[in-house]
Amino acid sequence: MATLAAILLMAGFCLVAQGCYALRDPPALADAVRIEVISDQGRVVRTQAFLVDEIAKSLQSRLGWRISPDGAARLQLVILEEKIRPVSRDQRGIPAAWNVEVRGHWLLTTRNGHNDGAFAGNGYDNGQGAVTAGGLNSSYAAGFHDEDDAALNASSDAAFGISNAIEDDAKTWKP
């Protein structure tokens, strides 16, 4: 029993020491964040709205930041054309499911510092209305109505990646 406790204590120490888990609050930001889409080359109509909404929810829930259309801090997005490719075909050779990858670039500018990077959505739709996260760097849709589900899931995963990168970099900003 004491050995198990010692192992768990050592594992916890290693996670903290390696930066895998932080014991401090996420970085504070005095200004509200305005999310702007600078360019949208996407073909899936709802991708822009899904992406902006998912990023706003991620920054609010993970970092406690305020989102406002007139915020002084700016998060600018460039949404590239989605990659849409068939991934399976029916017996007649007609695509039965396709891959939708949401991707682009972002730039965050604040008084405390700035950060930028690229994003790509991850996940899939199993064609039965169950959208789940995956490690496939894409979202799968199996029908006309599933395209929105795939774009939403990819946008949610892209937002998670963006907020991770912002949180990591914001730890080095001046207060």
N, C-alpha and C positions, 0 to 999 in steps of 0.2 A: 504494500500500500504506500509506504514511504517512497519507494522507488518510482511508482507511478506519479506521485505528487512532484517529485524532483524532476522527472522527465517533462511533465506539463509546465512546470515553472521555467525550466531551461528553454523549452520551445517558445513560450511566451516572451522570454527575454530576447531570444534570437529574432523573433518577428519584429519586436520594437527596435532592436539594434539595427536591423537591416532596412528599416523604414517601410516594412510591409504593413505595419499597423501603427497608427499615430495615436498618442495619448492626449494630444492637444486639439483644440477647436479648429475647425476649418478657417482659412484666412478671412478676415473681415474686409468688407468693402464699404466705404462711407457713401459712395454714390450708387444710385440705381443703374441697372444695365439696360441699355436699349439694344434690341436685336434687330439688325438690318440685313436684308437680303440685297446684296450689291448686284448680283447676276444670277439668273436662274435659267439654265439651259436644259432643265429636266423636261421629260415628256409625260411623266405620270402627274396628272393635274394636281393632286392633293399633296404631293411630296413636300412642297414649300411650307404649307400650313402645318403639316405633321411635324416637320423638322423644327420649325420655330417653336411650336408648342412643347415638344419634347425637350428641347434645350432649356426653355424657360422653366419647366417643371424640374428638370435635373439640377439646374443652378439654384433654384429655390429650396428644394428638399435636401440636397447634399451639402451646399455651402451656406445656405441661409441668406443668399443675396436677393435683393429686391429687383424685380423686372418692371420697367416702365417705358412707354413710348417716348418719353422725354428725358430719359436717363443720361447722365453726363458720361458714364462709362459706355463704350460701344463695342458690341460684338458683331462684326461684319462677316457675312457668309457669302461664299461663291458656290453655288450648287451646280455641279457638272451634270452633263447628260447621264441618266441612269444607264447602266449596262443591263440590257434585257436580252436574255438568250434562252432558247428552249433547252430543257434539261431532260425531258422524256417525251416520247411520242406514243400515240395509240397504234393499233394494228394497221391503220391506214397510212401511217406516217405523219399524221397531223399532230402538232405539238399539244400535249396534254398538260404540261406544267412548264413553267419557265422561271428563270432566275432574274430577280430584280436587285441590282446593287445600287444603293444610294451613296454618293460620294461627292467630295468637294474640298474646299479650303475655308479656313476661318482665321480671323484676326481679332483679338481682344485688346482694346486700348483703354487704360485707366490712369488715374493720377499716380497710382502706386507702382505701375509697371505695365508691361504688355506681354503678349504671348501669341503665337500663331502656330498653325499646323494644318494637316490634312485630315479628313475623316472619311470613313467608309462604314456603311451599315452592315450588321451581321444578324442572321436569324433565318427562319423559314416558316412558311405556312404549309401545313400538311394537307391542304385541300379540303379539310373537313371543319374549317372554322377555328381550329386550335393553333394559335400563333405562339410559337415557343422560340426562345433564344437558341442559337446554335453557333458553332465555331466555323461557319462556312464562308464568312466574309460576303454574305449575300442574303437575300430573302427569296423564298420560293413561293410562287403563286400557281394554283392549279385550275383556275377558272377566272372568268371576267370579274366576279365580285371579290375574289381573293387578291386581286392586284392592290386594292387599297390596304388590305390587311398586311400584305407583304411590305408595302411602302411604309406603313406605320411602324411595323416591327423593325425595319431597317433604320428608320429615323430615330426610334427610341434607342437603339444600340449605338448609333452614331453620336447621339446626345450624351450617352454615358461615357463614351470615349473622349469627347470634347471636355466634359466636366472633370474627368480624371486628369487630363493634361493640364487644365487650368488650375486645379487644386494643387497638383505637384509643383507647378512653376510658381504659383502665388506664394508658396512658403518662403521664397527667396526675395520677395518684394520688400521695399522699405515700407514701414508702417505709415 
